[in-house]
């Protein structure tokens, strides 16, 4: 049986490995959702998916990062389109010797009080 379809291979999802330590500014061009079926002891899960201007890959957004987006841009996804977003990676120790590197989002911070 050809097992290559079960590997990481090429896909349309943005991964932490795509960043190579860079901090990127992107602009949201679309928002959708993706539902993952229940498996093992995990229930079905629906996550936010972001598309970006000028980018082919989309980002599946974790629930904590979705909270960052809601806090920054409001609960209506239509208000997110056209907004800038900072993407970086973050390393998490998830216990039992497991450390993962995941994508992290942040709203760009702008200084409004410019002295000129």
Protein Blocks (a to p, Z undefined) as FASTA:
>chain_A
ZZklmmnbjcfbdcfklnnopacddddfbdcddddddehjbccddddddddehiabdcdd
dfklmmmmmmmnojblklmgopacddddddddebjhiacdddddddddddfbdcZZ
